[in-house]
């Protein structure tokens, strides 16, 4: 399942260190938001109701899978796919943060010591290493089932379009949800749709790898 041969080169040690930090932060955030929403309301960078806390926590739990897999398998496959998803998630989150900067509790350490520095650094870091990965070569993957690739492509198009729509018209596109979603949280949730859509788009084309499918929970 995991190609550890010379055809699938290891990633630089700095990238693995960054991934370890991401794993730690995402795990801590997932535990805090999902299991301790009352405490999260006091510590999180913005005021977050209990339901939204658990919803965002669930998103972080889902994000933890490809991150921890990448840390255990620090090679360009599944590294490239994971980096694309990190870039997507952090960029969209940063856009929401910039638009709604006034929603943050600036007297909390988590705001200016953790959240903002991390979400400024990670898109830049991901972009740099995605460019560098082009020189690393690639192992030969395999063609997944045609039916699965079609499903992935459909999900990529629909999920990606809906998520991007949330960025543009956040309240309009969550008006049918069974709970009220404000513009800020709608734009934050957009990353939860576009990120897997990007992963699905990548998996729907070319020869892929078992580790990449596993990163998507497939």
N, C-alpha and C positions, 0 to 999 in steps of 0.2 A: 504493500500500500504506500509506503513512504520510501522514496528514492533517496538513499544516502550515498549514492555513487558519485564519482567525479563528474558525471554528466549534470548533476544538480549541485552546484557550488554552494558552500555556506555563505551566509550574509556576514557583513563586517561586525566585529564585536560591539562597536558602538550602537549599531542598530538593535542588536540583541539586548543590550543594556536598556535602551529606550523602551523596547517591548516589555521588558521585565517591570519597568516603572509603570507603563500603561496597565499591565495586568494587575499590579498592586492597587493602583488608583481605581480602576474600573471595578475590581472585586470589592474594595472598601465602599465605593459609592453604591454598588448594587445592594450590599448588605444593609447599609444605612437607609437607603430610600425604600427598599422593599419591606424590610423587617422592622425598622425603627422610624416610621414616618414622623412620630412626635419629636424625636431628637433631630431628624432631618430638617424639620421646620425651623429649628433654632440654629443649625449649623450650615445648611445649604446656602449657596451664594444668592439665592432669591427666595422670597416667601413662596412656599409650595404646599398646597393643601394635601391632605392624606391620600386622596385618590390619585391625584397627579403624581404624588411621590412614588406610589407603588407602580404606576404605569411607567414612569421614567426608569424606575428600578428594574422592571422587567426588560426594558430596552437594553439596559446595561448588562443584565445577565445574558441576553442574547449576544451582545457584543463581546462577551468574555470568551466564548467558545473559539472563534478564529484567533483571538489574541493568544490564549494559552496554548493553542495548537501550534501557532507560529513560534512561540517561545521554546516549546519542546522540540520542534523541527525547524531549527534556524537556517533554512535554506531558501533559495529563491523560489522554489515551488514547495509550499504554497505562499511564499513570501510576497510575490508580486500581487497576487489576488488580494491578500490581506492589506497590503499597502494602498491599493486602489480604494478599498473599502474604508480604511482609516482616513485617507485623504478626503473622500466624499463626506463621511460623517462629520469630521472636524471642520471642514470648510462650511458646510451648511449650518452647523451649530454656531460657528463664528459669525456668519451672516446674521443669524437671529440675535446673537448677543450684541452686535453693533447696532442693529435696528432698535433693539429694546434695552440699550445700555442703562436706561433709567429705572429698569425693573430690578436691578441688582442692589443688594444690601452692601454698600461699599464700606461699612464698618466691620464687616466680617472678614476674618483672615482667609477663609476659603475662596473669597471673591478675587482678591488681588495677589494672593500668594500661590494659589493652586489653579483655579479655573481659567482665568484670563491668560496667565503665562503658558499654561498647557495647551490651550486651544489656539494660541498664536504660534507656538513652536511646532506642534504636530503637523499641520498642513505643509509647512516649509520643509520639515524633516522628511515627510513622506515623498514630496515632490523631488527632493534631491536624490533620494535613494531609488526612486522609480527611474530617474534618468540614468543613474549609475548601473541599475540592473540590466540595462540594454547591452552592456558589455560583458555580462556574465554568462551569456549563452543560455541554452535551455535543453532540458532533457526531453525525450520523446514521450508524449502522452498517448492517450487513446481516445477514440471517438465514442462519446457516450451514446445511449439509445436515442434514436431520432425523435421519438415521442417526448422524451424528457427535455431534449434541446428545444423543441417547439414550445413546450409548457414554460420553460425558463425564458424564452424570448417574449412570449405573451406577457408573462409577469413583469419582465423588465420594462416593456413598453407601457403597460397599464400602471404599474406601481411607480415607475419613474415619473410619468406624466402627472399622476395624482400628487406625488410628493412635491414636485416642482410647483404645481398649482397651489399647494399650501403656502409656499414661500410668497407667491404673488398675491393670492386672495385667501388669507388664512382662515378668517371667520366664515366666509361663504362656503368653503369646501369642508368645513367640519360642522356646519349647521345641522346636518342630519344625524350626527353622532348622538348616542343615548345619554350623554352628559355634556354640560356646557364647557367649551374649550375657548379660552381667550386667544388673541392673536399671537402673543408671545409663545404660549405652549404649543399652539398649532404649528408655528414655524420650527420649534424644537422637535416636534414629532415628525416633521417632514423628513428629517434625516433617517428616521426609522423605516421610511418607505423607499427613499432614493438609494440608500446604501445597499440593501439586498438587491435592489433592481440593477445596480451597477455590477454586483457580483454575478447575478443571473445573466446579464448581458454578456459578460466575459465568458461564462461557462457555456453559453449557447453557441459560441463560435470556436472554430479550430479544435485541435486536439488538446484535451485537458488531462488532469491528474487526479488520482483518487483522493489525495490530501486536500485538493482544492474543493472537491465535492463535499468532503467532510467538513471543511471550513464553513460551508453554507448549510450544514446540518442535513446533508443528503446522503 
